[in-house]
Amino acid sequence: MALGTELGPKFLQLMKRYCVDYVNAGDQSVTRDLMVEDYLLRMGLHEVRGRDTAYFDATARQMTQYPNLQLTVHEIATSGERLMMRFSEHGRRAKDGKKCVWGGIGLYRWNGDVLLQCNVEQDYTSRHRQIASGIPDPVDHPEVAPWDGDPELADQSAETVVRNWLNGGGLDITPTVLADDAWCNGGQVPIFDQQDIEVIDLFSVGNRVGFHVRQFGRAVDNIGAIQKGGKASMFAIGIVHVAEGVVAKGRIIRNRMDIEPIAD
């Protein structure tokens, strides 16, 4: 079913309930008003399907680990049909009282009433670093009026620019597209010498393009169990802005926890 920009305000209000009444209030019963029963969340290699079963269990574990967990929206845009959102979750871990902040990006589908699916990645590597050090990162600045944005039509030309940029390895070599926690912790840290990329999801809202990809290549340094030069794959998600025919800026989150080795 094609959905138009006139539904954009309704989509934003649904996401307001998701962020404020569900996540920030810690009230999982609200999900029955927000999602289909067969709701699907995709993160890296993992698929979590079922609003009242697998999804409920996964989110309950995180809310138990981080009582009073909060979500701050940094960027949000919708065409009325699709919605992209960059956010941070932050809180204090119950077991040791350590505070931390980790970024994420979600790309959402709905049916005009409730959510159907979300492709998401979150920066759990940064969260582990903060827990180990005991020093939390700052929370990035919030979107000033996240629920009052104007919906915009998709822009096929912007999507073409981003597809070409992804295929050309732009994910790793564009200084104005910041990865993970680079915005507050110094320079970009490249991970892959890209050899191939699979586009899982890609859509635009005006000149903003959201994408979820699986990147294939060789590690530029040792990372986890992957040795320098070893072949591996990694999931990444991003929101970038296109201007004058090029990717001008943006943010990405890389799933550094689930990098998969690939045999030569």
Secondary structure, DSSP 4 states (H G I P E B T S, - for coil): ----GGGHHHHHHHHHIIIIIIIITT-GGGHHHHEEEEEEEEETTEEEEIIIIIHHHHHHHHHHHSTT-EEEEEEEEE-SSEEEEEEEEEEE-TTT--EEEEEEEEEEEE-SSSEEEEEEEE-HHHHHHHHHHT-PPPPPPPPSSTTSPPP----HHHHHHHHHHHHTTHHHH-TTEEETTHHHHSS----EEEEEEEEEEEEEETTEEEEEEEEEEEESS-BTTBPTT-EEEEEEEEEEEEETTEEEEEEEEE-GGG-EE---
